[in-house]
Amino acid sequence: MNLRLKKKHLVQVVTIALGSMFALTAHTAPSVITNGVDTLATIDDAGYFSETGSFGLSFMDREFVNHGTFWSFYSLNANGSSIGIANENGGSNPFNSTAITDIDGSVLVTSGLGSDWSIVERVTIPSSGHVAVQIQLTNNTGATATNVEWGVGIDPDQGVPAGLGYETRNVINALGDGASVTATSSDGWAITLADLIGGSANAVVAYVDPSCCDLDPHNMLMSGQAPGNYGFSDVLIDLAYDLGTIANNQSISFGYEYVMAITDPFTPPPPVPEPTTYAMLLAGLGLLGFAVRRRKETA
């Protein structure tokens, strides 16, 4: 796929940047975006969901992210190395970004001046339960960058407000254009992290992190995970983008959205015993068998 951004898209980037100087309200951190009815997100300066309040990402007053250890992140690789990881857990802001609220209600996140990589992130609520993120990424390093990769993800914990714990049923729905992964609490509250088709990526994968917490998009891209059910557990759900080669001063665009909905509740599977539990069970059965044999011998 051709990664070159057309001239009209470059004009859009400049227009957004210039317009933001005049058409944005006074900056307050964090920036709240809402449809005024049932969907709300609080965006940190770095561009992930904010850890400063009880609501990071919510639908119908159910919070999906800010429980326990807060995890929402994005990460950038280039030339085989990590460029930066912006992570709600720890409050990192590697690109010195700032979030501001536009007069149209959207949130615009821009990286600091002089950064080798310029990141412009626009967050909108296109419809009920949907929080969309559009990314424009520009290479300012002075050289062509290869193996550019982007990762994004959250730790979905929407069962906590209902007293159901941190586990969710985690399903990869699709890979490639429109890749998505869904996490559902046992009472039926679901969140899907989905690619917005039409971006400038060579490949897009959905990923269920089996260990918590690998934030490296290269590992996600190489995982080989296929569509399917990845069980009921407390994990991160992610998307990873292979953006290929980006020339100096070249910009590319892509996007994803968080889709929250209420679905059918289900009964979670019984917990799998730990290996030590199995060992104790086998030892107990062995002692029981020994006692039975002794009783027969003495009888």
Helices and strands as residue ranges (DSSP letters): H 7-22, E 31-34, E 39-43, E 57-59, E 62-63, E 72-78, E 81-87, E 98-101, E 107-110, E 117-127, E 130-139, E 145-154, G 160-162, E 168-174, E 180-184, E 189-195, E 203-208, H 217-221, E 228-233, E 237-246, E 251-262, H 275-298
